Structures are given as C-alpha cells and as structure tokens.
Amino acid sequence: MELHDVWFVLIAVLWIGYFFLEGFDFGIGVLTKLLARDRAEKRVLINTIGPVWDGNEVWLLSAGGATFAAFPDWYATLFSGFYLPLLLILVCLIVRGVAFEYRAKRPEESWQRNWESAIFWTSLIPAFLWGVAFGNIVRGVKIDRDMEYVGNLWDLLNPYAILGGLVTLALFTFHGAVFAALKTLGDIRERARKLALRLGVVTAVLALVFLGWTQADKGDSTSLVALIVAVVALVAAIGANQAGREGWAFALSGITIVAAVAMLFLTLFPNVMPSSLNGDWSLTVTNASSSPYTLKIMTWCAGIATPVVVLYQGWTYWVFRKRIGTQHIAEAAH
C-alpha cells in the first residue's frame, strides 16, 4: 500500500473518530430543547459533555490538518468550493464554545437562556451541514480540469446531500439520547431512553434510504458489508436501549456511525473528490497528494503523537465516567 493510500485511510479514521465523539456531543446540544423540561435538566445535559466537548473537537482539527498536509489539492478545492457551509460550521463551533464557557458567568436567567439557545442551534446546524458536505463529496461536484470547483451554493443543496444532512442530524441526536441515558439518573434517564426509541426508528428509515441510495449508485461488495453492519448495529442499538442496556446501546450506536462513515469513504476511494463534469477531472489519492517525503515525515509524527492523544482523551472519559442527575445541580451557582 502506498503512503497516499495509508493517509486516505488515516483521514477516514480521523473523521470517523470525530463523528463518533462529536456526534453525541451535538446530540446532547439538540436535546437541551427536545428532552430537558427545565433549567436544571438542561444543566444536567450540558454537564454530561462539559469535560469532554472541547477534546472531541481535536479530531476535527486533526482531520483538517491532515487533509491540508497530505492532500493539499483536496483541501484547497474542498474549502474553496464549500466555503459558505464550512464557514457557517466554523462560526457555529466558535459560538458553541463561547456558549459553554459564558453560560454560567452571570446569574440572570435571560443571559443563561440565550446561551442555552445558542448551544441548541450551534449543535443542530453543524450536525445537518456535515451530512450535506459529505453527501456532496461522495456524490461528486462540479470540478474542472484545473481541479477547481466551478459550481455554486445551490448545487450543493441537492436531494441526496440534503438527505445526508437529515441522516447525520437524526443519527447524532439518537447517539446523544443514548449517551444521555447512559450518563444521567432519575426521570431524565427514563425519558432519554423513550426518546431514543422514537429517534432510532426515524434514523433507521432515513439511514436505510440514504445508504441504500449510496450503495446502488457507487457501492461495491466491501461497501455493502459496511452498510449491513451499520443497519444491524442501529437495530441492535434500539433493542439494547429498550432493554435498558445503555452501555451496549451507546457502543452499538457508535458502531453505526463508524460503519456508515466507513461506507462513504469506501465508495469514495480512490477518489477524494469526484468530478460530476468529467470523471477524468476527479481528485484522487494520487493526483491530490503531497510528495512521498512529506507523507513519510507525517507518518512518523502521527505514529508518535496519536497514541498520546488517544490515551489522554480516554483517561478524561474515565475520570468523568459517573452518572449525574438534578440532585447534583446546585440550587444557586452564584
């Protein structure tokens, strides 16, 4: 296997890790309005991800940085062609981070309520837009012979990509509901399980249509295996949730995300951005990659740094592993 193939796989792994971790992170943000009944329950939900949300975003930075270094033409075409939706995602992530940090800085109810609304919207919008972006990457976009995107914003809002956005939004929210059931106590835990059932059914329908469409259009036997794993894992996650096995439900919903994203990358390879104008103008792992020497240096650096980051983040989750409930929320924070 050539180094550019290795780095395609590594970038896929980084995106899988990001969607697995940030998926329930976004889901919790959406659930602050769908699940929480009062301010105390909102604080419980936010506190379940309070120690880990910023660490989850490290995977996005790593994926973006790896793409820039390993496949500069892919990075340039992607970020120039998808400029507006990616900018909107970036703004949402910035506002979301500020909302987590500033929400409790003042005691006024209006102040905290406004930041909580910001957390909801800046979780919902990226959860949808990431699906739209990856739907367009897999489907193919208007790239000319100079490796430049020549379409417009409306070209990105096609039925396949919008369906992809609905799938990621539903899947992340389901993932978040299962995580909420795993991390909370009392009535909110029971309601999270009930909501997860409804979300799981909706997600299963949307995901089956989207992944089936992808398989029919671009799939092969390998991607078919990933599709089957994703569907089986999602159904099993719904069943485990109903049985009250929150740990298994969360693991299985995570496997659903892993298999679904892996399927998209399997249908994409060896392309990194297919051209809908002419297949010969597509960006591939070969024509979009950096030099072999650059990839070699990157491989050494990644081999040293990645295990350290994974171990540290795993330790963080272990430290903050206990469940929380409204009884752990102080009546007055000031």
Disulfide bonds with the S-S distance in Angstrom:
none
